[in-house]
């Protein structure tokens, strides 16, 4: 088995003119969906991932967002769904 600790860094940002969706922060809503997709999804070769950092992300003066850093303690390249035929 090949496994190693890795980090996933995701930058989520939105144009300032489109910062809300149905009265809620668009960036926060996307962050929640990303967490649902990543956490415990065996299709990516991961067990549970741990969100270790959320920092502001401002690529320029028109956009704002957050940088998410996840720690993946047991990344296994052979466990992912797309690699099932290679095992």
N, C-alpha and C positions, 0 to 999 in steps of 0.2 A: 504494500500500500504506500502510495506517495502522498504525504500530507505535510503541510507547512502553515505557519502563521502568516497571514497577509492582512493588509489594510485596503479598504475600499474608500476612495474619496470621491464624493459627488458634490458638484456645485449646482445648486438650484437657484434660478433667478427669474425675475419677471420685470417687464417694463413698468416704470412707475405709474403710467397712465392705466395699467391693467393690474393693479396690485391686489384688488379684492375680487372675490367671486361669491355671490350670494351673502355679502356682508362679512365674509371671513377672508383672512389672508391667503391669497393664492399660493404663495410659497409654502406656508405651513400645511395647507391641504395636500400639496404635492409631496412634501416631506413625509406625511403620514402614509400616503400610498406607497412610497418607496420603502418605508419600513415594513409594511405589510408584505411586499413582494420579496424582500431580501431575507426577512427573519424566518429561519427554519425551512427555506425552500430548497429541497434536495436537488432540484433541476439545475442549480448553479454549482453543485458540489460543496455546499456549505451546510453546517448545522445551524444553530442559532448564532446570529451575529450580534455584536454589542456596539451600540452607539457610544463612542467615547468622546466625541467633540462636536459641538455645533458653534460655528463662528460666523460672524457677518461676512458676506461676500458681495463686493461692490465692483463689478467689472468696469463701469464708467458712470458718469453722472446721470444717465438715463435709466439705469437698471439697478436693482438691489436684490439681495437674496441671502442665502445661507450656505455655508460649506459644511457638509456632513462627513464625518470620518467614522467608519465602522471598523472594528477589529473582528477578523474572521479567524478564530483560534484553530479550526480544523479543516482548512481548505483541502479538498481531495479532488484532484483533477480527474480521477477515474470514476468518481461517484456521479458526476453530472449526467443528466438524461441523454444528451447528445452523444456521449461517449459509451453508452451501454454496449454497443456492438464490438467495442475494442477490448473489453475486459476478458 
